Amino acid sequence: MTRRIEMVAASIAVSYAARIMIDQSITGMPVTNDDGGIIGMLCAADLLRAVSGMGSMPPPEAARGGYYTDLRPSVLYAPDFIRGKLQGTVREYMSSVVVTLSTDDTVQGAASTMMENGVTHALVLDKNDNLAGILTAEDIMRHVAG
């Protein structure tokens, strides 16, 4: 998992959030409300759907069928993202699905939970329910690759 987590406020421009993702070389980040509570996730998949015109969320059956598995981080470097073509706030594009894992979960268990929920990013909580990090599909691939 990654311990350093970039977060973004739901009220900021989605083009600014995309710039953060590019600058930090990340494919997703938690979205917070004005009080700092996590209310969603903004991932490359959300921005890809928006640019493609497919809407803000895939149908549930698409997520279960591996909708997210074919996405590549390079989509963030497409000219439309860099030129700020998306208008509106992060709230309009984020997913309200937030999957959490425990620091005690196994890699296999974490991967299963992520697949069951159709996500490529999950927040990791310690035994006191404090945010300990974020686990991504890329983290799991690195683990598998050794």
Stockholm file with secondary structure:
# STOCKHOLM 1.0

chainA/1-146         MTRRIEMVAASIAVSYAARIMIDQSITGMPVTNDDGGIIGMLCAADLLRAVSGMGSMPPPEAARGGYYTDLRPSVLYAPDFIRGKLQGTVREYMSSVVVTLSTDDTVQGAASTMMENGVTHALVLDKNDNLAGILTAEDIMRHVAG
#=GR chainA/1-146 SS CBSSCCCEETTSBHHHHHHHHHHHTCSEEEEECTTSCEEEEEEHHHHHHHHHTSCSSCCHHHHHTTGGGGCCGGGGGSHHHHTTCCCSBHHHHCBCCCCEEETTCCHHHHHHHHHHHTCSEEEEECTTSCEEEEEEHHHHHHHHHC
#=GC SS_cons         CBSSCCCEETTSBHHHHHHHHHHHTCSEEEEECTTSCEEEEEEHHHHHHHHHTSCSSCCHHHHHTTGGGGCCGGGGGSHHHHTTCCCSBHHHHCBCCCCEEETTCCHHHHHHHHHHHTCSEEEEECTTSCEEEEEEHHHHHHHHHC
//
